[in-house]
């Protein structure tokens, strides 16, 4: 019997110890599962699927521990934000001026 889990029960757990060079990722997260699947396909020597839950909604992958990163978001200055806004406005303006083919 497959039961629906509440979103707060759909965990992602990354576990590793100081001895081994690999980490295990257990996740229900669809986007992360897709990324791990692509990594396992492209880099099978580094990333491998270990287990799929009976429901098929959770997976366990083993990856190199060195791939685990915690990165804080970049904090842009007001000048950087303004430059980014202007660049976006310029790109939108250029896109609107581009002729479109009639199909």
C-alpha positions as CSV (number, residue, x, y, z in Angstrom):
1,X,0.0,0.0,0.0
2,X,1.5,3.3,-1.1
3,X,0.6,6.2,1.2
4,X,0.9,9.8,0.3
5,X,3.4,11.6,2.4
6,X,3.0,15.2,3.6
7,X,5.5,17.6,2.1
8,X,7.2,18.1,5.4
9,X,7.8,14.3,5.5
10,X,9.5,14.4,2.1
11,X,13.1,14.8,3.4
12,X,16.5,15.2,1.9
13,X,19.2,13.8,4.0
14,X,22.9,14.1,3.2
15,X,25.1,11.9,5.4
16,X,28.8,11.2,5.6
17,X,31.5,10.5,8.1
18,X,35.0,11.7,8.5
19,X,36.6,8.4,7.5
20,X,35.1,7.7,4.1
21,X,35.4,9.8,0.9
22,X,31.8,9.4,-0.1
23,X,28.4,10.8,1.0
24,X,25.0,9.3,0.8
25,X,22.1,11.4,-0.4
26,X,18.5,10.3,0.4
27,X,15.9,12.4,-1.2
28,X,12.3,12.8,-2.3
29,X,13.1,16.1,-4.1
30,X,12.2,15.7,-7.8
31,X,14.7,18.3,-9.1
32,X,17.6,16.8,-7.0
33,X,16.6,13.3,-8.1
34,X,16.8,14.4,-11.7
35,X,20.2,16.0,-11.2
36,X,21.6,12.9,-9.4
37,X,20.2,10.7,-12.2
38,X,22.0,12.8,-14.8
39,X,25.2,12.7,-12.8
40,X,25.0,8.9,-12.5
41,X,24.5,8.7,-16.2
42,X,27.3,11.0,-17.1
43,X,29.7,10.1,-14.3
44,X,29.0,6.5,-13.2
45,X,32.4,6.2,-11.6
46,X,31.6,9.0,-9.2
47,X,27.8,8.9,-8.7
48,X,25.7,5.8,-8.4
49,X,22.1,4.9,-7.5
50,X,22.1,2.6,-4.4
51,X,18.4,2.3,-3.7
52,X,14.9,3.3,-4.8
53,X,12.1,3.3,-2.3
54,X,9.2,0.9,-2.8
55,X,7.0,3.9,-3.7
56,X,9.6,5.0,-6.2
57,X,9.5,8.5,-4.8
58,X,12.7,8.4,-2.8
59,X,16.2,7.4,-3.8
60,X,19.7,6.9,-2.3
61,X,22.7,8.0,-4.2
62,X,26.4,7.8,-3.3
63,X,28.6,10.7,-4.4
64,X,32.1,12.0,-3.6
65,X,32.0,13.9,-0.3
66,X,34.0,16.6,-2.0
67,X,30.9,17.5,-4.1
68,X,29.1,18.7,-1.0
69,X,29.1,22.5,-0.8
70,X,27.4,25.1,1.3
71,X,27.5,28.4,-0.5
72,X,25.9,31.6,0.8
73,X,24.0,33.7,-1.7
74,X,25.8,36.6,-3.3
75,X,24.9,39.9,-1.9
76,X,24.8,42.5,-4.6
77,X,25.5,46.2,-4.0
78,X,22.9,48.8,-5.0
79,X,25.2,49.7,-8.0
80,X,25.3,46.0,-9.1
81,X,21.5,45.7,-8.7
82,X,21.0,48.9,-10.8
83,X,23.5,47.6,-13.5
84,X,21.6,44.3,-13.6
85,X,18.2,46.0,-14.0
86,X,19.6,48.2,-16.8
87,X,21.0,45.1,-18.6
88,X,17.6,43.3,-18.3
89,X,15.8,46.3,-19.6
90,X,18.2,46.6,-22.5
91,X,17.8,42.8,-23.3
92,X,14.0,43.0,-23.1
93,X,14.0,46.1,-25.4
94,X,16.2,44.4,-27.9
95,X,14.0,41.3,-27.8
96,X,10.9,43.4,-28.5
97,X,12.6,45.0,-31.5
98,X,13.5,41.7,-33.1
99,X,11.2,40.8,-36.0
100,X,9.3,37.6,-35.6
101,X,8.5,35.4,-38.5
102,X,4.8,34.7,-39.2
103,X,3.9,31.1,-39.2
